[in-house]
Amino acid sequence: MKQLLSIGVLTLGYTRLPAQEKKTDSIIPYSFHFQQTLVTQWHPDFSARYSGVNSFHTHENGATSITSTIYAGIRPWKNLELYVNPELAGGAGLSHATGIAGFPNGETFRVGDPKPKIYLARAYGVYTLPLSTATVANPDDLNNVGGTTPTRYLRFIGGKYCLADFFDQNAYSHDPRTQFMNWALMSNAAWDYPADVRGYTMALTVQYRANNWLLQAATSLEPEVANGPKLNYNYGQSNGEVVEVTHTHTLNKHEGAVRLMTFINQAPMGNYNEAVSTAKDTPDISAVRRSGHTKYGFGININQELTSSGGAFLKASWNDGHNETWAYTEIDRSISAGWLQSGQCWRRAQDNAGAAFVVNGLSGNHRNYLARGGAGFMIGDGQLNYAPEMIAEVFYQCNITRLHIALSPDYQFVMHPAYNRDRGPVNILGLRTRVAF
Protein backbone atom coordinates (compact mmCIF):
# COMPACT_ATOMS: atom_id res chain seq x y z
CA MET A 1 0.00 0.00 0.00
CA LYS A 2 1.29 3.45 -0.87
CA GLN A 3 2.71 5.29 2.13
CA LEU A 4 0.90 8.49 3.08
CA LEU A 5 2.39 11.82 4.07
CA SER A 6 -0.59 12.67 6.22
CA ILE A 7 -1.17 11.32 9.70
CA GLY A 8 -4.38 9.41 10.16
CA VAL A 9 -6.31 6.37 11.25
CA LEU A 10 -9.64 5.23 9.85
CA THR A 11 -11.78 2.48 11.33
CA LEU A 12 -15.04 1.40 9.78
CA GLY A 13 -17.27 -1.00 11.60
CA TYR A 14 -20.65 -2.59 11.73
CA THR A 15 -22.11 -3.79 15.00
CA ARG A 16 -25.36 -5.69 15.23
CA LEU A 17 -27.65 -4.78 18.09
CA PRO A 18 -27.12 -7.04 21.14
CA ALA A 19 -28.60 -10.46 20.60
CA GLN A 20 -31.58 -11.29 22.79
CA GLU A 21 -32.17 -14.67 24.35
CA LYS A 22 -34.44 -16.58 22.02
CA LYS A 23 -37.76 -17.82 23.43
CA THR A 24 -38.08 -20.68 20.97
CA ASP A 25 -35.74 -23.49 20.02
CA SER A 26 -36.32 -22.84 16.33
CA ILE A 27 -34.10 -19.73 16.26
CA ILE A 28 -30.34 -20.13 16.65
CA PRO A 29 -28.69 -17.28 18.61
CA TYR A 30 -25.93 -15.64 16.63
CA SER A 31 -23.52 -12.71 16.66
CA PHE A 32 -22.17 -10.66 13.76
CA HIS A 33 -19.76 -7.72 13.81
CA PHE A 34 -17.45 -6.04 11.34
CA GLN A 35 -14.51 -3.67 11.74
CA GLN A 36 -12.02 -1.96 9.49
CA THR A 37 -9.04 0.00 10.76
CA LEU A 38 -6.62 2.17 8.81
CA VAL A 39 -3.61 3.47 10.77
CA THR A 40 -1.08 6.03 9.57
CA GLN A 41 1.89 7.17 11.67
CA TRP A 42 4.78 9.57 11.06
CA HIS A 43 7.83 10.81 12.91
CA PRO A 44 10.17 13.77 12.40
CA ASP A 45 13.86 13.10 11.75
CA PHE A 46 15.99 12.10 14.72
CA SER A 47 19.72 11.66 15.30
CA ALA A 48 21.62 8.37 15.26
CA ARG A 49 25.37 7.71 15.41
CA TYR A 50 24.96 4.57 13.29
CA SER A 51 22.28 2.30 11.84
CA GLY A 52 22.03 -1.42 11.15
CA VAL A 53 19.90 -3.92 9.30
CA ASN A 54 16.93 -3.60 11.68
CA SER A 55 17.31 0.02 12.81
CA PHE A 56 14.38 2.42 13.02
CA HIS A 57 14.76 4.78 10.06
CA THR A 58 15.98 8.27 10.96
CA HIS A 59 13.96 9.71 8.05
CA GLU A 60 10.79 8.36 6.40
CA ASN A 61 7.59 9.74 4.93
CA GLY A 62 5.21 7.77 7.13
CA ALA A 63 3.52 4.37 6.96
CA THR A 64 -0.03 3.09 6.74
CA SER A 65 -1.59 -0.23 7.75
CA ILE A 66 -5.11 -1.56 7.28
CA THR A 67 -7.06 -4.40 8.87
CA SER A 68 -10.65 -5.47 8.25
CA THR A 69 -12.33 -8.27 10.20
CA ILE A 70 -15.67 -10.07 10.19
CA TYR A 71 -16.67 -11.55 13.57
CA ALA A 72 -19.31 -14.22 13.05
CA GLY A 73 -20.59 -16.65 15.66
CA ILE A 74 -23.52 -18.99 16.35
CA ARG A 75 -24.75 -21.14 19.21
CA PRO A 76 -26.12 -24.25 17.45
CA TRP A 77 -26.67 -26.05 20.77
CA LYS A 78 -27.20 -24.79 24.28
CA ASN A 79 -23.58 -25.00 25.47
CA LEU A 80 -21.69 -24.90 22.17
CA GLU A 81 -20.53 -21.79 20.30
CA LEU A 82 -18.72 -21.63 16.96
CA TYR A 83 -16.80 -18.61 15.67
CA VAL A 84 -15.09 -17.69 12.41
CA ASN A 85 -13.19 -14.48 11.55
CA PRO A 86 -12.14 -13.81 7.96
CA GLU A 87 -9.66 -10.94 7.98
CA LEU A 88 -7.95 -8.61 5.51
CA ALA A 89 -4.66 -6.92 6.35
CA GLY A 90 -2.25 -4.81 4.36
CA GLY A 91 0.07 -1.85 4.42
CA ALA A 92 3.12 -1.54 6.65
CA GLY A 93 4.36 -0.08 9.90
CA LEU A 94 7.06 2.55 10.25
CA SER A 95 10.49 1.18 9.25
CA HIS A 96 8.76 -2.06 8.18
CA ALA A 97 7.87 -2.77 11.83
CA THR A 98 11.49 -2.96 13.00
CA GLY A 99 13.82 -0.84 15.11
CA ILE A 100 11.72 -0.44 18.28
CA ALA A 101 11.00 -3.41 20.56
CA GLY A 102 7.84 -1.76 21.91
CA PHE A 103 6.59 -1.01 18.42
CA PRO A 104 4.17 1.96 18.17
CA ASN A 105 1.43 0.40 16.01
CA GLY A 106 -0.35 -2.69 17.35
CA GLU A 107 -2.34 -2.98 14.13
CA THR A 108 0.58 -3.83 11.84
CA PHE A 109 2.52 -7.01 11.11
CA ARG A 110 6.02 -7.86 9.86
CA VAL A 111 4.78 -9.59 6.71
CA GLY A 112 6.97 -7.74 4.22
CA ASP A 113 4.42 -7.47 1.38
CA PRO A 114 2.25 -4.34 1.85
CA LYS A 115 -0.49 -5.57 -0.51
CA PRO A 116 -3.78 -6.32 1.31
CA LYS A 117 -4.35 -10.04 1.77
CA ILE A 118 -7.41 -11.99 2.90
CA TYR A 119 -6.87 -14.91 5.30
CA LEU A 120 -8.68 -16.83 8.03
CA ALA A 121 -7.72 -15.24 11.33
CA ARG A 122 -9.85 -17.32 13.70
CA ALA A 123 -11.95 -20.47 13.47
CA TYR A 124 -12.70 -22.13 16.80
CA GLY A 125 -15.32 -23.67 19.02
CA VAL A 126 -16.27 -23.08 22.65
CA TYR A 127 -17.98 -25.73 24.79
CA THR A 128 -19.16 -24.75 28.28
CA LEU A 129 -19.99 -27.38 30.91
CA PRO A 130 -22.15 -25.70 33.60
CA LEU A 131 -21.24 -26.49 37.22
CA SER A 132 -23.95 -24.33 38.80
CA THR A 133 -27.51 -23.30 38.12
CA ALA A 134 -26.82 -19.64 38.96
CA THR A 135 -26.04 -17.48 35.92
CA VAL A 136 -25.00 -13.96 34.99
CA ALA A 137 -25.90 -11.93 31.90
CA ASN A 138 -23.48 -12.24 29.01
CA PRO A 139 -24.10 -9.49 26.41
CA ASP A 140 -23.46 -9.83 22.69
CA ASP A 141 -19.94 -8.72 21.73
CA LEU A 142 -17.08 -9.52 19.38
CA ASN A 143 -16.85 -13.32 19.21
CA ASN A 144 -19.42 -13.65 21.98
CA VAL A 145 -23.00 -14.75 21.37
CA GLY A 146 -25.23 -13.00 23.90
CA GLY A 147 -27.06 -14.94 26.60
CA THR A 148 -26.21 -16.06 30.11
CA THR A 149 -23.15 -17.75 31.63
CA PRO A 150 -23.00 -20.01 34.70
CA THR A 151 -21.19 -18.56 37.70
CA ARG A 152 -19.25 -21.84 37.85
CA TYR A 153 -18.22 -23.71 34.72
CA LEU A 154 -15.62 -25.77 32.91
CA ARG A 155 -14.95 -24.50 29.40
CA PHE A 156 -13.01 -25.90 26.43
CA ILE A 157 -11.83 -23.63 23.59
CA GLY A 158 -10.19 -25.25 20.59
CA GLY A 159 -9.16 -24.18 17.10
CA LYS A 160 -7.34 -21.23 15.57
CA TYR A 161 -7.24 -17.96 17.52
CA CYS A 162 -4.92 -15.53 19.30
CA LEU A 163 -3.92 -16.57 22.82
CA ALA A 164 -4.23 -12.92 23.86
CA ASP A 165 -7.98 -13.23 23.13
CA PHE A 166 -8.30 -15.10 26.42
CA PHE A 167 -5.07 -14.59 28.39
CA ASP A 168 -3.46 -11.45 29.79
CA GLN A 169 -6.62 -9.37 29.54
CA ASN A 170 -6.76 -5.85 30.99
CA ALA A 171 -9.70 -3.46 31.17
CA TYR A 172 -7.55 -0.39 30.43
CA SER A 173 -4.63 -1.57 28.31
CA HIS A 174 -5.17 -4.40 25.84
CA ASP A 175 -6.93 -3.34 22.61
CA PRO A 176 -4.89 -1.20 20.14
CA ARG A 177 -8.10 -0.25 18.28
CA THR A 178 -9.68 1.52 21.25
CA GLN A 179 -6.92 1.93 23.85
CA PHE A 180 -3.12 2.29 23.74
CA MET A 181 -1.51 1.36 20.41
CA ASN A 182 1.99 0.37 21.56
CA TRP A 183 2.86 -3.34 21.42
CA ALA A 184 4.37 -3.27 24.91
CA LEU A 185 1.03 -1.99 26.29
CA MET A 186 -1.19 -4.54 24.53
CA SER A 187 0.04 -7.56 26.52
CA ASN A 188 2.72 -8.40 29.05
CA ALA A 189 5.60 -7.66 26.72
CA ALA A 190 8.03 -10.35 27.92
CA TRP A 191 5.42 -13.06 27.20
CA ASP A 192 6.65 -14.39 23.84
CA TYR A 193 3.21 -15.82 23.13
CA PRO A 194 3.05 -18.50 20.41
CA ALA A 195 1.69 -17.17 17.14
CA ASP A 196 2.30 -16.91 13.43
CA VAL A 197 3.44 -13.59 11.97
CA ARG A 198 -0.14 -12.24 12.14
CA GLY A 199 -0.66 -13.21 15.78
CA TYR A 200 -2.71 -16.44 15.53
CA THR A 201 -2.05 -20.07 16.42
CA MET A 202 -3.76 -23.44 16.80
CA ALA A 203 -4.51 -23.96 20.47
CA LEU A 204 -6.56 -25.73 23.12
CA THR A 205 -7.57 -23.71 26.19
CA VAL A 206 -9.28 -25.11 29.29
CA GLN A 207 -10.94 -22.70 31.73
CA TYR A 208 -12.40 -23.29 35.19
CA ARG A 209 -14.42 -20.45 36.69
CA ALA A 210 -15.78 -20.32 40.22
CA ASN A 211 -17.49 -17.00 40.91
CA ASN A 212 -14.68 -14.38 40.96
CA TRP A 213 -11.84 -16.84 40.29
CA LEU A 214 -10.70 -18.02 36.86
CA LEU A 215 -8.02 -20.64 36.27
CA GLN A 216 -7.05 -21.32 32.67
CA ALA A 217 -4.33 -23.19 30.80
CA ALA A 218 -3.51 -23.52 27.11
CA THR A 219 -1.25 -25.53 24.86
CA SER A 220 -0.52 -24.29 21.35
CA LEU A 221 1.66 -24.49 18.25
CA GLU A 222 4.73 -22.37 17.54
CA PRO A 223 5.75 -21.03 14.10
CA GLU A 224 8.21 -23.07 12.03
CA VAL A 225 10.78 -20.26 12.14
CA ALA A 226 11.06 -17.10 14.21
CA ASN A 227 8.26 -14.68 13.24
CA GLY A 228 7.24 -17.11 10.52
CA PRO A 229 3.92 -17.31 8.63
CA LYS A 230 3.51 -21.10 8.99
CA LEU A 231 2.84 -23.06 12.17
CA ASN A 232 4.94 -26.09 13.12
CA TYR A 233 2.69 -29.14 13.50
CA ASN A 234 5.50 -31.24 15.01
CA TYR A 235 3.97 -30.70 18.43
CA GLY A 236 6.47 -32.85 20.29
CA GLN A 237 9.35 -30.57 19.33
CA SER A 238 7.60 -27.20 19.10
CA ASN A 239 4.85 -25.97 21.44
CA GLY A 240 3.86 -23.33 23.94
CA GLU A 241 2.20 -23.73 27.34
CA VAL A 242 0.66 -21.00 29.50
CA VAL A 243 -1.21 -21.04 32.83
CA GLU A 244 -3.00 -18.04 34.32
CA VAL A 245 -5.08 -17.40 37.40
CA THR A 246 -7.38 -14.36 37.64
CA HIS A 247 -9.14 -12.91 40.66
CA THR A 248 -11.75 -10.19 40.21
CA HIS A 249 -12.74 -8.07 43.19
CA THR A 250 -14.46 -4.91 44.37
CA LEU A 251 -12.67 -2.25 46.45
CA ASN A 252 -14.82 0.59 47.78
CA LYS A 253 -17.42 -0.26 45.12
CA HIS A 254 -14.80 -0.11 42.35
CA GLU A 255 -14.06 -3.21 40.26
CA GLY A 256 -10.60 -4.59 39.70
CA ALA A 257 -8.70 -7.71 38.67
CA VAL A 258 -5.34 -9.35 39.37
CA ARG A 259 -3.84 -11.88 36.94
CA LEU A 260 -0.76 -14.06 37.46
CA MET A 261 0.71 -15.92 34.49
CA THR A 262 3.53 -18.36 33.85
CA PHE A 263 4.61 -19.82 30.52
CA ILE A 264 7.15 -22.04 28.80
CA ASN A 265 7.78 -22.29 25.05
CA GLN A 266 9.70 -24.97 23.16
CA ALA A 267 10.95 -24.43 19.60
CA PRO A 268 14.13 -24.79 17.50
CA MET A 269 15.41 -21.45 18.80
CA GLY A 270 18.95 -20.21 18.53
CA ASN A 271 20.96 -19.59 21.69
CA TYR A 272 22.54 -16.14 22.09
CA ASN A 273 25.74 -17.38 23.77
CA GLU A 274 26.21 -20.13 21.18
CA ALA A 275 25.76 -17.62 18.35
CA VAL A 276 28.47 -15.37 19.83
CA SER A 277 30.94 -18.14 20.71
CA THR A 278 30.75 -19.90 17.32
CA ALA A 279 30.81 -16.77 15.13
CA LYS A 280 33.99 -15.99 13.21
CA ASP A 281 32.72 -12.48 12.55
CA THR A 282 29.17 -11.17 13.09
CA PRO A 283 27.05 -13.62 15.11
CA ASP A 284 23.96 -15.03 13.41
CA ILE A 285 21.27 -16.50 15.65
CA SER A 286 19.72 -18.48 12.78
CA ALA A 287 22.98 -20.42 12.34
CA VAL A 288 22.68 -22.09 15.76
CA ARG A 289 19.01 -23.00 15.80
CA ARG A 290 18.27 -26.52 17.04
CA SER A 291 15.47 -28.44 18.70
CA GLY A 292 15.14 -28.64 22.47
CA HIS A 293 15.58 -24.98 23.34
CA THR A 294 13.02 -23.35 25.60
CA LYS A 295 11.97 -19.95 26.87
CA TYR A 296 10.13 -19.56 30.18
CA GLY A 297 8.83 -16.64 32.19
CA PHE A 298 6.01 -15.06 34.14
CA GLY A 299 3.86 -11.94 34.31
CA ILE A 300 1.56 -10.02 36.62
CA ASN A 301 -1.28 -7.90 35.30
CA ILE A 302 -3.46 -5.61 37.45
CA ASN A 303 -6.28 -3.23 36.59
CA GLN A 304 -8.27 -1.26 39.13
CA GLU A 305 -11.11 1.22 38.78
CA LEU A 306 -10.30 4.13 41.12
CA THR A 307 -13.08 6.62 40.35
CA SER A 308 -16.49 6.41 38.72
CA SER A 309 -14.90 7.46 35.42
CA GLY A 310 -11.30 6.26 35.47
CA GLY A 311 -8.88 3.51 36.41
CA ALA A 312 -5.24 2.46 36.40
CA PHE A 313 -3.23 -0.56 35.33
CA LEU A 314 0.13 -2.08 36.18
CA LYS A 315 1.92 -4.87 34.32
CA ALA A 316 5.28 -6.55 34.88
CA SER A 317 6.79 -9.50 33.02
CA TRP A 318 10.08 -11.39 32.69
CA ASN A 319 11.55 -14.22 30.63
CA ASP A 320 14.91 -15.99 30.96
CA GLY A 321 16.31 -14.48 27.73
CA HIS A 322 18.79 -17.29 27.00
CA ASN A 323 17.32 -18.20 23.62
CA GLU A 324 15.99 -16.02 20.82
CA THR A 325 12.57 -14.42 20.67
CA TRP A 326 10.39 -16.67 18.54
CA ALA A 327 7.01 -15.01 17.95
CA TYR A 328 6.14 -11.68 19.63
CA THR A 329 8.80 -9.02 20.17
CA GLU A 330 12.34 -8.74 21.50
CA ILE A 331 11.63 -7.84 25.13
CA ASP A 332 12.93 -9.91 28.06
CA ARG A 333 11.83 -7.65 30.93
CA SER A 334 9.05 -5.08 30.98
CA ILE A 335 7.09 -2.96 33.41
CA SER A 336 4.28 -0.60 32.45
CA ALA A 337 1.66 1.54 34.14
CA GLY A 338 -1.00 3.98 33.06
CA TRP A 339 -4.40 5.59 33.46
CA LEU A 340 -7.53 5.50 31.33
CA GLN A 341 -10.13 8.21 31.91
CA SER A 342 -13.60 8.61 30.44
CA GLY A 343 -14.80 12.11 29.48
CA GLN A 344 -17.56 12.10 32.06
CA CYS A 345 -15.77 14.84 34.03
CA TRP A 346 -15.97 17.24 31.07
CA ARG A 347 -19.45 16.17 29.96
CA ARG A 348 -18.16 13.91 27.20
CA ALA A 349 -18.91 10.54 28.79
CA GLN A 350 -18.52 8.72 25.49
CA ASP A 351 -14.92 9.97 25.11
CA ASN A 352 -11.85 8.60 26.84
CA ALA A 353 -8.20 9.56 27.24
CA GLY A 354 -5.15 7.62 28.30
CA ALA A 355 -1.58 8.08 29.42
CA ALA A 356 0.93 5.29 29.97
CA PHE A 357 4.63 4.64 30.46
CA VAL A 358 6.61 1.46 29.78
CA VAL A 359 10.21 0.41 30.38
CA ASN A 360 11.58 -2.58 28.42
CA GLY A 361 14.85 -4.44 28.96
CA LEU A 362 17.00 -7.30 27.70
CA SER A 363 18.80 -10.22 29.34
CA GLY A 364 22.59 -10.05 29.51
CA ASN A 365 22.95 -12.74 26.84
CA HIS A 366 20.59 -10.93 24.47
CA ARG A 367 22.29 -7.54 24.83
CA ASN A 368 25.76 -9.09 24.35
CA TYR A 369 24.59 -10.70 21.10
CA LEU A 370 23.31 -7.35 19.79
CA ALA A 371 26.45 -5.51 20.94
CA ARG A 372 28.56 -7.93 18.87
CA GLY A 373 26.58 -6.94 15.77
CA GLY A 374 23.91 -9.65 15.81
CA ALA A 375 20.28 -9.04 14.83
CA GLY A 376 16.96 -10.63 15.61
CA PHE A 377 13.83 -10.42 13.49
CA MET A 378 12.91 -7.02 14.92
CA ILE A 379 15.95 -5.17 16.27
CA GLY A 380 19.67 -4.97 15.49
CA ASP A 381 21.63 -1.75 14.98
CA GLY A 382 25.00 -3.38 14.23
CA GLN A 383 26.29 -2.10 17.59
CA LEU A 384 24.72 -1.49 20.99
CA ASN A 385 25.32 1.09 23.69
CA TYR A 386 22.76 -0.48 25.99
CA ALA A 387 20.07 1.36 27.92
CA PRO A 388 16.49 0.35 28.78
CA GLU A 389 13.96 1.25 26.10
CA MET A 390 11.51 3.78 27.58
CA ILE A 391 8.21 4.71 25.94
CA ALA A 392 5.43 7.12 26.87
CA GLU A 393 2.07 7.20 25.09
CA VAL A 394 -0.90 9.56 25.34
CA PHE A 395 -4.10 9.56 23.31
CA TYR A 396 -7.57 11.06 23.28
CA GLN A 397 -10.52 9.20 21.76
CA CYS A 398 -13.33 11.51 20.70
CA ASN A 399 -16.55 9.64 19.96
CA ILE A 400 -19.14 11.13 17.63
CA THR A 401 -22.06 8.98 18.71
CA ARG A 402 -24.57 9.91 16.02
CA LEU A 403 -22.20 8.69 13.34
CA HIS A 404 -20.49 6.08 15.56
CA ILE A 405 -17.11 7.59 14.72
CA ALA A 406 -14.22 7.83 17.18
CA LEU A 407 -11.21 10.03 16.40
CA SER A 408 -8.08 9.36 18.46
CA PRO A 409 -4.96 11.54 18.12
CA ASP A 410 -1.97 9.62 19.49
CA TYR A 411 1.53 10.62 20.52
CA GLN A 412 4.41 8.35 21.54
CA PHE A 413 7.85 9.30 22.82
CA VAL A 414 10.55 6.62 22.52
CA MET A 415 13.82 6.98 24.43
CA HIS A 416 16.66 4.57 23.47
CA PRO A 417 14.89 2.80 20.58
CA ALA A 418 15.97 -0.86 20.44
CA TYR A 419 17.82 -0.30 23.78
CA ASN A 420 20.44 1.95 22.19
CA ARG A 421 21.69 5.19 23.79
CA ASP A 422 23.29 6.15 20.48
CA ARG A 423 19.96 6.50 18.65
CA GLY A 424 16.94 8.73 19.19
CA PRO A 425 14.87 9.86 20.96
CA VAL A 426 11.94 9.42 18.54
CA ASN A 427 8.65 11.33 18.51
CA ILE A 428 5.80 9.46 16.78
CA LEU A 429 2.51 11.07 15.79
CA GLY A 430 -0.68 9.34 14.71
CA LEU A 431 -4.43 9.62 14.52
CA ARG A 432 -6.84 6.74 15.08
CA THR A 433 -10.47 6.80 13.90
CA ARG A 434 -13.14 4.23 14.68
CA VAL A 435 -16.50 4.02 12.91
CA ALA A 436 -19.18 1.50 13.91
CA PHE A 437 -22.72 1.20 12.56
Rosetta blueprint (number, residue, H / E / L):
1 M L
2 K L
3 Q L
4 L L
5 L L
6 S L
7 I L
8 G L
9 V E
10 L E
11 T E
12 L E
13 G E
14 Y E
15 T E
16 R L
17 L L
18 P L
19 A L
20 Q L
21 E L
22 K L
23 K L
24 T L
25 D L
26 S L
27 I L
28 I L
29 P L
30 Y E
31 S E
32 F E
33 H E
34 F E
35 Q E
36 Q E
37 T E
38 L E
39 V E
40 T E
41 Q E
42 W E
43 H L
44 P L
45 D L
46 F L
47 S L
48 A E
49 R L
50 Y L
51 S L
52 G L
53 V L
54 N L
55 S L
56 F L
57 H L
58 T L
59 H L
60 E L
61 N L
62 G L
63 A E
64 T E
65 S E
66 I E
67 T E
68 S E
69 T E
70 I E
71 Y E
72 A E
73 G E
74 I E
75 R E
76 P E
77 W E
78 K L
79 N L
80 L E
81 E E
82 L E
83 Y E
84 V E
85 N E
86 P E
87 E E
88 L E
89 A E
90 G E
91 G E
92 A L
93 G L
94 L H
95 S H
96 H H
97 A H
98 T L
99 G L
100 I L
101 A L
102 G L
103 F L
104 P L
105 N L
106 G L
107 E L
108 T L
109 F L
110 R L
111 V L
112 G L
113 D L
114 P L
115 K L
116 P L
117 K E
118 I E
119 Y E
120 L E
121 A E
122 R E
123 A E
124 Y E
125 G E
126 V E
127 Y E
128 T E
129 L E
130 P E
131 L L
132 S L
133 T L
134 A L
135 T E
136 V E
137 A E
138 N E
139 P L
140 D L
141 D E
142 L L
143 N L
144 N E
145 V L
146 G L
147 G E
148 T E
149 T E
150 P E
151 T L
152 R E
153 Y E
154 L E
155 R E
156 F E
157 I E
158 G E
159 G E
160 K E
161 Y E
162 C L
163 L H
164 A H
165 D H
166 F L
167 F L
168 D L
169 Q L
170 N L
171 A L
172 Y L
173 S L
174 H L
175 D L
176 P L
177 R L
178 T L
179 Q L
180 F L
181 M L
182 N L
183 W H
184 A H
185 L H
186 M H
187 S L
188 N L
189 A L
190 A L
191 W L
192 D L
193 Y L
194 P L
195 A L
196 D L
197 V L
198 R L
199 G L
200 Y L
201 T E
202 M E
203 A E
204 L E
205 T E
206 V E
207 Q E
208 Y E
209 R E
210 A E
211 N L
212 N L
213 W E
214 L E
215 L E
216 Q E
217 A E
218 A E
219 T E
220 S E
221 L L
222 E L
223 P E
224 E L
225 V L
226 A L
227 N L
228 G L
229 P L
230 K L
231 L E
232 N L
233 Y L
234 N L
235 Y L
236 G L
237 Q L
238 S L
239 N E
240 G E
241 E E
242 V E
243 V E
244 E E
245 V E
246 T E
247 H E
248 T E
249 H E
250 T E
251 L E
252 N L
253 K L
254 H E
255 E E
256 G E
257 A E
258 V E
259 R E
260 L E
261 M E
262 T E
263 F E
264 I E
265 N E
266 Q E
267 A E
268 P L
269 M L
270 G L
271 N E
272 Y H
273 N H
274 E H
275 A H
276 V H
277 S H
278 T H
279 A L
280 K L
281 D L
282 T L
283 P L
284 D L
285 I H
286 S H
287 A H
288 V H
289 R L
290 R L
291 S L
292 G L
293 H E
294 T E
295 K E
296 Y E
297 G E
298 F E
299 G E
300 I E
301 N E
302 I E
303 N E
304 Q E
305 E E
306 L L
307 T L
308 S L
309 S L
310 G E
311 G E
312 A E
313 F E
314 L E
315 K E
316 A E
317 S E
318 W E
319 N E
320 D L
321 G L
322 H L
323 N E
324 E L
325 T L
326 W L
327 A L
328 Y L
329 T L
330 E L
331 I L
332 D L
333 R E
334 S E
335 I E
336 S E
337 A E
338 G E
339 W E
340 L E
341 Q E
342 S E
343 G E
344 Q H
345 C H
346 W H
347 R L
348 R E
349 A E
350 Q E
351 D E
352 N E
353 A E
354 G E
355 A E
356 A E
357 F E
358 V E
359 V E
360 N E
361 G E
362 L L
363 S L
364 G H
365 N H
366 H H
367 R H
368 N H
369 Y H
370 L H
371 A H
372 R L
373 G L
374 G L
375 A L
376 G L
377 F L
378 M L
379 I L
380 G L
381 D L
382 G L
383 Q L
384 L L
385 N L
386 Y E
387 A L
388 P L
389 E E
390 M E
391 I E
392 A E
393 E E
394 V E
395 F E
396 Y E
397 Q E
398 C E
399 N E
400 I E
401 T L
402 R L
403 L L
404 H L
405 I E
406 A E
407 L E
408 S E
409 P E
410 D E
411 Y E
412 Q E
413 F E
414 V E
415 M E
416 H L
417 P H
418 A H
419 Y H
420 N E
421 R L
422 D L
423 R E
424 G L
425 P L
426 V E
427 N E
428 I E
429 L E
430 G E
431 L E
432 R E
433 T E
434 R E
435 V E
436 A L
437 F L
